[in-house]
């Protein structure tokens, strides 16, 4: 019997099979903590691509509770002003 790519991709122990472990999330958290930036932050990408403005981000943050995410977005706006 010949297996397709999709059959192999989800076999237990296959490199692309999800094992339920914390590997990727620990890696992402480590990179973010060491380098001080978030990976794949949509607002940051959109701002750098000029798809949104600093004012758009500021409006979206108004009235929101303080969180690490909102603090990061505020720091992006301040860094972009410099």
N, C-alpha and C positions, 0 to 999 in steps of 0.2 A: 504494500500500500504506500502510495506517495503522499507525503504531507505537504500542505501549502505553507506559505510564509505565515499565515495567520494561525495555523495549528501550532507551528513551532514557537511562535512568539509568546504564547500563553501557557507553555508547558512549565510545570514546576521546575525551578532551577535554571531556566533559560535566562540569559542576561537581561532581557527586556521584561521578564515577568515580575510583577510587583510582589514582593515578599512580605509586605506589611510592616517592614522595619522603618525606623526613623531616619535612615540614611540621608535622603535628599533634604528633608526639613532641617536637620542638624547642619548640613553643609551650607544651606542658604542662610540660616541664622548666623553661622560663623563668619561667612563672607560679609554679611551686612554689618555685624558688630566690629569686625576688624577694619573695614574700609569706610564705615560711616555713611553708607548710602544703601538705599533699598533696591533690590533687584526687581525689574519689571514694574516699576511704579508708573501706572498709566498716565497720571497727571503730569509727571515729570517728562515723560516721553512726548506727550502732546504739547507741552510748553516749549520744549526744545525744537519740535517740528513746526512750531508756530500755528498749531491747530487750535489752541486756546491761548488766552492771555492770562497775565498775573491777576487781573481783575476778575476773570472767570473763577479762578481758584479761590480768591479772597471771598467772593460771593458764596461759593459752595461751602466755605468754612464758617461763615457767619452763623451764629446760633448753635454751632456744634460744640459738644463737650470736648475738653482737652484730652487728647490721647497721643500716643507716640506717633501715630499716623498723621494726625493734624499738625503736630509739632514739626514733623519732617516736611510736610507741605509748606508750612510757614517759613521754614529755613530755606527751602528752595526759592521762595519768593524773595526773601532777603538777599540770598546769594546772587540772584539774578539782577538785583538792583545795583550791586557793587560793580 
